[in-house]
């Protein structure tokens, strides 16, 4: 059962829109602990489903699984998840919810630091080079 089916069932008197079964981990997800009226991802695995073009419009016919691939911090300090659709590749940003898995959020945030796009020993060499160069008043660097 996906979130779109839940919305249909609510209109016909079935399951409430405020809960859905996660298509990735199978957890029953309820909105009441999210801290907002809208729940757009699973608080346990942080996955979502590609349902919207614009938040809340339910206009996307893709329906692919949206994997959490990153986090970013908005101007107001609020964290948001970055999801990428497995099916079509689109990226979406979704604010985190009050009951999201904090360990998984931190793991996603730390991933770029744990796996940089260059060898870590390159940082050590760069730092050694910078220590041997002393800036002069003329603006030209001079080696020690």
Backbone torsions as a table, in degrees:
resi	resn	phi	psi	omega
1	UNK	NA	128.4	178.3
2	UNK	-105.1	174.5	-176.8
3	UNK	-63.6	-34.3	-179.9
4	UNK	-64.6	-41.4	177.7
5	UNK	-62.8	-40.9	178.5
6	UNK	-58.1	-42.3	-178.9
7	UNK	-63.6	-41.9	178.1
8	UNK	-62.0	-43.1	-177.3
9	UNK	-66.0	-32.6	179.0
10	UNK	-62.6	-42.2	-179.8
11	UNK	-63.0	-30.3	-178.3
12	UNK	-96.3	10.3	177.4
13	UNK	89.7	11.1	-179.1
14	UNK	-90.3	-135.8	-177.3
15	UNK	-60.5	142.5	-179.9
16	UNK	-70.0	147.0	177.1
17	UNK	-65.0	-19.4	-174.9
18	UNK	-76.7	3.0	175.0
19	UNK	-143.1	153.8	176.1
20	UNK	-153.9	163.0	175.7
21	UNK	-99.5	125.6	-178.9
22	UNK	-64.4	130.6	179.9
23	UNK	-75.0	-12.9	-179.1
24	UNK	-96.8	-54.8	-175.9
25	UNK	-104.0	-9.8	177.3
26	UNK	81.3	5.4	-179.1
27	UNK	-72.4	145.9	172.0
28	UNK	-80.7	122.0	-175.4
29	UNK	-111.9	126.6	177.7
30	UNK	-114.6	147.6	-176.6
31	UNK	-80.9	-21.0	-171.0
32	UNK	-60.2	-22.9	-179.7
33	UNK	-98.8	3.5	-173.8
34	UNK	-76.2	-23.0	-177.5
35	UNK	86.0	5.8	175.3
36	UNK	-150.4	173.8	-179.1
37	UNK	-78.9	-18.6	-174.2
38	UNK	-116.0	128.2	176.8
39	UNK	-112.1	119.8	-178.0
40	UNK	-121.1	5.6	175.8
41	UNK	-155.7	162.4	-179.5
42	UNK	-75.9	130.6	-179.9
43	UNK	-74.4	-13.4	-177.2
44	UNK	-89.6	-49.8	-179.0
45	UNK	-108.2	-7.3	178.4
46	UNK	67.4	11.3	177.6
47	UNK	-79.8	161.0	-179.1
48	UNK	-139.4	-176.0	175.9
49	UNK	-127.3	137.2	-178.3
50	UNK	-75.7	95.0	-178.8
51	UNK	-114.3	-23.3	-171.2
52	UNK	-116.6	148.7	163.9
53	UNK	-90.1	-47.0	175.6
54	UNK	-118.3	138.1	-176.5
55	UNK	-46.1	124.0	175.8
56	UNK	89.9	-8.3	-174.8
57	UNK	-80.5	-18.9	-179.4
58	UNK	52.0	32.8	-175.4
59	UNK	-93.5	-10.0	-179.0
60	UNK	-77.8	133.8	176.5
61	UNK	-100.0	7.1	-178.5
62	UNK	-65.0	-60.4	178.7
63	UNK	73.7	11.2	-179.1
64	UNK	-73.2	160.6	175.4
65	UNK	-72.4	134.6	177.3
66	UNK	-103.9	112.4	179.6
67	UNK	-87.5	139.6	174.7
68	UNK	-74.2	120.1	-176.0
69	UNK	-117.2	-9.5	179.8
70	UNK	-173.1	172.3	173.6
71	UNK	-132.2	157.1	173.4
72	UNK	-146.2	163.0	-178.0
73	UNK	-112.3	123.7	179.5
74	UNK	-74.1	167.5	-178.4
75	UNK	-53.1	-35.0	-177.6
76	UNK	-83.5	4.6	178.8
77	UNK	90.6	-4.8	-179.7
78	UNK	-75.0	135.9	176.9
79	UNK	-81.8	148.0	175.0
80	UNK	-137.2	145.8	176.2
81	UNK	-87.7	145.6	171.5
82	UNK	-107.3	122.2	178.6
83	UNK	-109.9	143.5	173.8
84	UNK	-122.0	131.9	-179.3
85	UNK	-75.2	128.6	177.9
86	UNK	-65.6	-29.6	-173.3
87	UNK	-85.8	-49.3	-174.8
88	UNK	-113.6	-9.3	176.1
89	UNK	83.5	0.0	-179.2
90	UNK	-66.4	148.1	176.2
91	UNK	-106.1	140.9	174.8
92	UNK	-135.7	149.3	176.3
93	UNK	-108.8	131.3	179.5
94	UNK	-132.4	132.0	178.6
95	UNK	-63.3	147.7	178.5
96	UNK	-74.2	160.5	-179.4
97	UNK	-109.3	160.8	-176.5
98	UNK	-59.4	-30.6	-176.5
99	UNK	-103.4	15.0	177.7
100	UNK	-64.8	148.4	-179.5
101	UNK	-62.9	106.9	-175.1
102	UNK	-66.6	-33.4	179.2
103	UNK	-66.2	-41.4	178.5
104	UNK	-68.2	-39.2	175.9
105	UNK	-59.8	-46.2	179.8
106	UNK	-66.1	-36.3	177.9
107	UNK	-63.5	-43.1	178.1
108	UNK	-65.5	-40.9	-179.4
109	UNK	-66.1	-36.1	-176.7
110	UNK	-84.0	-13.3	-174.7
111	UNK	-54.8	-44.6	178.7
112	UNK	-62.4	-31.4	178.8
113	UNK	-74.2	-33.4	-179.6
114	UNK	-78.7	-23.1	-178.7
115	UNK	-133.0	69.0	-178.4
116	UNK	-68.0	159.6	-177.4
117	UNK	-80.1	16.7	178.9
118	UNK	-145.9	158.9	178.5
119	UNK	-66.1	137.2	-178.0
120	UNK	-62.8	-29.9	179.5
121	UNK	-65.1	-20.1	176.1
122	UNK	-63.7	-35.0	176.5
123	UNK	-63.5	-42.8	179.9
124	UNK	-62.0	-45.1	179.0
125	UNK	-63.0	-42.1	-179.8
126	UNK	-63.4	-41.7	179.0
127	UNK	-65.5	-37.9	177.5
128	UNK	-63.7	-41.2	179.2
129	UNK	-64.9	-41.0	-178.4
130	UNK	-67.0	-30.3	178.7
131	UNK	-71.2	-27.2	-177.5
132	UNK	-87.8	-7.6	-179.5
133	UNK	-103.4	125.0	-179.0
134	UNK	-114.4	124.0	178.5
135	UNK	-70.6	142.1	177.7
136	UNK	-106.0	170.3	179.4
137	UNK	-63.8	-29.9	-179.0
138	UNK	-75.0	-6.7	179.3
139	UNK	92.2	-6.9	177.8
140	UNK	-94.5	138.0	-179.1
141	UNK	-79.7	144.2	-178.6
142	UNK	-127.8	134.3	178.5
143	UNK	-76.0	147.5	178.5
144	UNK	-72.1	NA	NA
